[in-house]
Amino acid sequence: MKMSIHRHQFSRRSILAGAAAVGLTGTLAACGGSDDDSGKSSGPVKLTYWAWAPNMDKVAAIWNKKNPDITVTVSKQAAGKDIVSKLITAKKAGNAPDLIQVEYQSLPTLVSNDVLADISKYAKSAKSQFAEGLWAMVTLGTDAVYAIPQDSGPLMFFYREDLFKKHNLTVPATWDDFAKTARAAKKAVPDAYLTTFSANDPGLFAGLAQQAGAKWWTVGDGGKWTVGIDDAATKKVTDFWGGLVQEGAIDNQPMYTPAWSSALNKGTHLGWVSAVWAPGVLISSAPDTKGKWRMAPLPQWSTGEDVTGSWGGSSTGVSTDSKHAEAAAKFATWLNTDAEALAALVKEVSIYPAATKGQSGSVLTAPAFFPNQTDFYDTAAKIAATTAASAWGPNVQVAYDTFSDAFGKASKAKKSAQFDTALATMQSATFTDMKKQGFKVTEA
């Protein structure tokens, strides 16, 4: 079944309208490098690129060698909310860098604060290089282009192939199948679980809600936002996982702890709902299990569907402070679509490219940790093509922080009803914060 992409019908002006109420930004006409020729450059250009990914300077060096008139200097930054805060501060001072590595969920926050320029004038043709859902993440469903997709993290299901065969377990095609497999695994190995529900990384939960069709934030042309984190799609995800935790069919322990790594390594966790980058984690967390894992598409909510969510991923944007928007957009497009650049991003930066042509073939070879699945990246590319569009808003970090606290308590309590309460808390905290900031906002 063909994936249906949710399109957020809002404009740059409507996004900025809410932020203007609290003095965060100027008007649409004040945005740099998108509506006139101010972004064009004559003579040598020097660009600064803020990025956190390792070895990005090595990739930029390839560009610099071929483009002496447009040189890019990479400035290594901290990731996550740290770079977002730093960028907003830099914008207020009028000295934001030309280029920015931006996580997808941070795009609305930076657009709301007038940090990111609309580069559609220079980069719209890049659309054909990406899956529809990924491209929608950088356009926010508008005719604008706020960044070029760089890497993606499509969700998949990783499982111990040897243990599934040993205990006659079925790889789940649907979430109903997943629940049945979890119960069967618990019955076959009482001291083991199929997987765990973890509250220490909200990105996974967000991706699962995304797959289910969640629309956490939307905004109308008048600049009025709607917060719907507790929408029907997310409630479905919450009830599913909360029910399995209460039942004891899956574990309730957080990821990335020594105990979690031990469970993966010993086989007391037989699977992991994760993203395409999971092999790198398994190498360090479960070194004794090399060659025992396999990857499959994420279970679907209905038979015949074909859609996945995403966990992680970033893009390359151009700031409204840049006096060389055209040159910056040219580099951003090259970085994320050129065959040589994509190969360098894989080799030097260890990312999974967002560009379709960079997701399989000679650019990527099967992970050494998965020698039994030589078609790993061919399968991953097919899954990545079904990535659903997201619905991010200007205060993602508030929602994420609230998730970790509220769902952490709920999973520890092993009470399904408390999972529902946690979702309501997440909704309330996000809505209240937006009102406090001065956004025009309502609840779904």
C-alpha positions in Angstrom: 0.0 0.0 0.0 1.4 3.4 -1.0 2.4 5.6 1.9 0.2 8.7 2.5 2.2 11.7 3.4 0.7 14.2 5.8 1.3 17.7 4.4 1.4 20.6 6.9 -0.3 23.5 5.2 1.5 26.4 6.7 3.8 29.1 5.4 6.9 30.8 6.6 4.9 33.9 7.4 2.5 31.9 9.6 5.4 30.2 11.4 7.0 33.6 12.0 3.8 35.2 13.1 3.6 33.3 16.3 7.2 34.0 17.2 6.8 37.7 16.4 4.4 38.0 19.3 7.3 37.5 21.7 9.8 39.5 19.7 11.8 36.6 18.5 12.0 37.6 14.8 11.4 40.1 12.2 9.0 40.1 9.2 9.1 37.8 6.2 10.7 40.6 4.2 13.6 40.8 6.6 14.7 37.2 6.0 18.1 37.0 4.3 19.0 35.4 1.0 15.6 34.2 -0.2 13.6 37.0 -1.8 16.1 39.2 -3.6 19.6 39.0 -5.0 21.4 39.8 -1.7 22.4 36.2 -1.5 24.5 36.3 -4.7 28.2 36.9 -4.5 30.9 38.2 -6.7 34.5 37.3 -6.1 35.9 34.7 -3.6 33.5 33.7 -0.8 34.4 32.3 2.6 31.6 30.3 4.4 31.5 29.0 7.9 29.7 25.8 8.7 28.6 24.8 12.2 28.4 21.1 12.5 28.7 18.4 15.2 29.3 15.3 13.0 32.9 14.1 13.1 35.2 14.6 10.2 32.9 17.0 8.3 36.0 19.1 7.6 37.4 16.2 5.6 34.3 16.3 3.4 34.4 20.1 3.1 38.1 19.8 2.0 36.9 17.9 -1.1 34.7 20.8 -2.0 37.3 23.4 -1.3 39.8 21.7 -3.6 37.4 21.9 -6.5 35.9 25.2 -5.6 38.6 27.7 -4.7 36.2 30.6 -5.1 33.8 29.3 -2.4 35.7 27.9 0.6 34.0 26.3 3.6 35.4 26.2 7.1 33.8 23.8 9.4 33.4 24.8 13.1 32.8 21.8 15.3 29.9 22.3 17.7 27.9 20.4 20.4 24.8 18.6 19.1 21.2 18.6 20.2 19.7 21.5 22.1 23.1 23.1 22.7 23.6 24.1 19.1 20.0 25.3 18.8 20.5 27.6 21.8 23.8 28.8 20.5 22.3 29.5 17.0 19.5 31.6 18.4 21.9 33.6 20.5 24.1 34.1 17.5 21.2 35.2 15.4 20.2 37.8 18.0 23.7 39.2 17.8 23.6 39.1 14.0 26.5 36.8 13.5 25.0 33.3 12.9 27.2 31.1 10.6 26.5 30.7 6.9 25.7 27.0 7.1 24.2 24.9 9.9 23.8 21.2 10.6 20.2 21.0 11.9 18.3 18.0 13.3 14.9 17.7 11.6 12.9 18.2 14.8 14.8 21.5 15.4 13.9 23.1 12.1 10.6 24.7 13.2 12.3 26.2 16.3 15.0 27.8 14.1 12.5 29.0 11.5 10.4 30.5 14.3 13.4 32.4 15.5 14.3 33.5 12.0 17.6 31.7 12.0 17.0 29.7 8.8 16.6 31.2 5.3 14.3 30.0 2.6 16.7 28.7 0.0 14.1 27.4 -2.5 15.3 29.9 -5.0 18.6 28.0 -5.2 17.9 24.5 -4.0 14.4 23.5 -5.0 15.6 21.2 -7.8 17.2 18.9 -5.2 13.7 17.6 -4.3 13.9 14.7 -6.7 17.0 13.3 -4.8 15.0 12.4 -1.7 12.0 10.4 -0.5 8.9 12.5 -0.2 8.6 12.2 3.5 12.2 13.3 4.1 11.8 16.3 1.7 8.6 17.3 3.6 10.7 17.5 6.8 12.8 20.4 5.4 10.0 22.2 3.7 7.6 22.0 6.6 4.9 21.3 4.0 5.3 24.6 2.3 6.9 25.9 -1.0 9.9 27.0 1.0 13.1 25.0 1.5 14.7 25.5 4.9 17.5 23.0 4.5 18.8 20.1 2.4 18.3 16.6 4.0 21.7 15.1 5.0 21.2 11.8 6.9 18.2 9.8 7.9 17.3 7.3 10.6 14.4 5.1 9.3 13.0 2.8 11.9 13.3 -1.0 11.6 13.1 -4.1 13.7 16.3 -5.9 14.7 16.1 -9.4 16.1 18.2 -12.3 17.1 17.8 -14.6 14.1 19.4 -17.6 16.0 17.1 -17.3 19.0 14.0 -16.7 16.8 14.7 -20.0 15.0 15.5 -21.8 18.3 12.3 -20.8 19.9 10.1 -20.9 16.8 9.3 -17.2 17.0 7.7 -15.3 14.1 9.2 -12.1 12.8 6.2 -9.7 13.2 4.7 -8.0 10.2 2.1 -6.1 12.2 2.1 -4.6 15.7 -0.5 -7.3 16.7 2.0 -9.9 15.5 4.6 -8.0 17.6 2.6 -8.4 20.8 2.0 -12.1 20.0 5.7 -12.6 19.4 6.5 -10.8 22.7 4.2 -13.1 24.6 5.6 -16.2 22.9 9.2 -15.2 23.6 8.3 -14.7 27.3 6.7 -18.1 27.4 9.7 -19.8 25.7 12.3 -18.0 27.8 10.8 -16.8 31.1 13.8 -14.8 32.1 14.0 -12.9 28.7 12.0 -10.3 26.8 11.5 -9.5 23.2 12.5 -5.9 23.9 12.1 -3.0 26.3 10.1 0.2 26.5 12.6 3.0 27.2 11.9 6.5 28.2 15.4 7.9 28.1 15.4 8.7 24.4 12.2 10.4 23.2 13.3 10.2 19.6 12.2 6.5 19.3 8.7 7.2 20.7 8.3 10.2 18.4 9.3 8.0 15.4 6.7 5.4 16.4 4.0 8.0 16.7 5.1 9.4 13.4 4.6 6.0 11.8 1.1 5.8 13.2 0.2 9.2 11.7 0.7 11.5 14.6 0.4 15.3 14.1 1.9 16.7 17.2 2.1 20.3 15.9 0.2 22.1 13.1 -0.2 25.8 12.3 -2.6 27.7 10.2 -2.0 30.6 7.9 -2.9 33.1 10.7 0.0 31.9 12.7 -2.1 30.0 15.2 -0.5 26.7 16.3 -2.4 23.6 17.4 -0.8 21.2 19.8 -2.1 17.6 19.4 0.5 15.4 21.1 -2.3 13.4 22.6 -3.9 12.7 19.3 -5.5 9.4 18.4 -2.4 8.1 16.6 -0.1 8.7 19.6 -2.7 7.3 22.0 -2.7 4.2 20.0 1.1 3.9 20.4 0.9 4.8 24.1 -1.8 2.2 24.8 0.1 -0.5 22.9 3.4 -0.1 24.7 1.8 0.6 28.1 -0.3 -2.5 27.8 2.7 -4.7 27.0 4.7 -3.2 29.9 1.9 -3.7 32.4 1.4 -7.3 31.1 5.1 -8.0 31.6 5.4 -9.1 28.0 8.2 -6.6 27.4 10.8 -5.1 29.7 10.6 -1.6 31.2 14.3 -0.8 31.5 16.0 2.2 29.8 18.3 1.8 26.9 22.1 2.5 26.8 22.7 1.3 30.4 25.2 -1.5 31.3 22.2 -3.7 32.1 20.6 -3.1 28.7 23.9 -3.9 26.9 24.2 -7.0 28.9 20.7 -8.1 28.0 21.4 -7.6 24.3 24.7 -9.4 24.6 23.4 -12.4 26.6 20.2 -12.7 24.6 17.8 -11.9 27.3 16.6 -9.2 25.0 15.8 -10.9 21.7 15.0 -7.8 19.7 15.3 -4.0 19.4 13.1 -1.5 17.6 15.7 0.9 16.4 17.0 2.7 13.3 19.3 2.1 10.4 22.3 3.1 12.6 21.7 0.2 15.1 24.6 -2.0 13.9 27.0 0.6 15.3 25.4 0.4 18.7 25.3 -3.4 18.7 29.0 -3.6 18.0 29.8 -1.9 21.3 26.8 -3.0 23.3 26.6 -6.7 22.2 30.0 -7.6 20.8 29.5 -11.4 21.4 26.5 -11.5 19.1 28.1 -10.7 15.7 26.4 -12.5 12.9 23.4 -13.4 15.0 21.2 -10.4 14.3 18.9 -9.7 11.3 16.9 -6.6 10.3 13.3 -6.5 9.1 10.8 -3.7 8.3 9.0 -2.0 11.2 5.8 -3.8 12.1 2.7 -2.1 10.6 -0.6 -1.1 12.2 -2.6 -2.7 9.5 -1.8 -5.6 7.1 -0.7 -4.3 3.7 0.6 -0.9 5.0 4.1 0.1 4.2 5.3 3.1 6.2 8.0 3.8 8.8 9.0 6.5 11.2 12.4 8.0 11.8 14.7 8.3 14.7 17.4 10.9 14.3 18.7 12.5 11.1 19.9 16.0 10.2 20.0 18.5 7.4 22.1 21.4 6.1 20.5 24.8 6.4 21.6 28.4 5.5 21.2 31.1 8.0 19.4 34.4 7.4 22.6 36.2 8.5 24.6 34.8 5.6 25.6 37.3 3.0 26.3 34.5 0.5 23.0 32.5 0.5 23.4 31.3 -3.1 27.0 30.0 -2.5 26.0 28.4 0.8 23.0 26.7 -0.8 25.2 25.5 -3.6 27.5 23.8 -1.1 24.6 22.4 0.9 23.2 20.8 -2.2 26.6 19.4 -3.3 27.3 18.0 0.2 24.1 16.1 0.3 23.5 15.0 -3.4 26.9 14.7 -5.1 28.1 11.1 -5.5 31.6 11.9 -4.3 30.3 13.9 -1.3 27.9 11.1 -0.3 30.6 8.5 -0.4 32.8 10.8 1.8 29.9 11.3 4.2 29.6 7.5 4.5 33.3 6.9 4.8 34.4 9.8 7.0 31.3 10.8 8.9 29.6 7.4 9.2 26.1 8.6 8.3 23.3 7.0 6.4 22.7 9.4 3.6 19.2 10.9 3.1 19.7 11.1 -0.7 18.2 8.0 -2.3 21.2 7.4 -4.5 23.5 7.3 -1.5 21.5 4.6 0.4 22.6 1.5 -1.5 24.9 0.3 -4.2 28.7 0.9 -4.1 28.4 3.8 -1.6 27.4 1.4 1.2 28.5 -2.1 2.0 26.7 -4.4 4.4 27.7 -3.9 8.1 30.4 -6.3 9.2 28.3 -7.1 12.2 25.6 -8.4 9.9 27.5 -10.9 7.7 24.4 -13.0 7.4 22.4 -10.2 5.8 24.4 -9.0 2.7 21.3 -7.1 1.4 21.2 -5.0 4.6 21.4 -1.6 2.8 19.3 -2.7 -0.1 16.5 -3.6 2.3 17.2 -0.4 4.3 16.8 1.7 1.2 13.4 0.3 0.5 12.3 1.0 4.1 13.7 4.5 4.0 11.6 5.3 0.9 8.5 4.8 3.1 9.5 7.3 5.7 6.4 9.3 6.9 6.6 13.1 7.2 6.9 14.5 10.7 5.0 17.2 12.4 7.5 19.1 14.6 6.9 22.4 16.4 8.9 25.3 17.9 9.3 23.8 21.4 10.2 20.2 20.7 12.7 20.2 23.6 10.0 20.9 26.1 7.9 18.0 24.8 11.0 15.7 24.8 12.0 16.6 28.4 8.5 16.1 29.6 8.4 12.7 27.9 11.5 11.4 29.5 10.3 12.4 33.0 6.6 11.4 32.7 7.0 8.2 30.7 10.0 7.3 32.8 7.8 7.2 35.9 5.1 5.4 34.0 7.3 2.6 32.7 8.9 2.2 36.2 5.4 1.8 37.7 4.3 -0.7 35.0 0.8 0.8 34.9 -0.9 1.3 31.5 -3.1 4.0 32.9 0.0 5.9 33.9 1.2 5.8 30.3 -2.0 7.6 29.3 -1.5 10.2 32.1 2.1 10.7 30.9 0.9 11.5 27.4 -1.6 14.0 28.8 1.2 15.6 30.8 3.3 15.9 27.7 0.5 17.6 25.9 -0.3 20.0 28.7 3.4 21.0 29.3 4.0 21.6 25.6 0.8 23.7 25.2 1.4 25.7 28.3 5.0 26.5 27.3 3.8 27.8 23.9 1.3 30.0 25.5 3.9 31.3 27.9 6.2 32.1 25.0 3.5 34.2 23.4 2.5 32.0 20.5 -1.1 31.9 19.3 -1.9 28.4 20.2 -4.9 26.0 20.8 -5.2 22.3 21.5 -6.5 19.7 19.1 
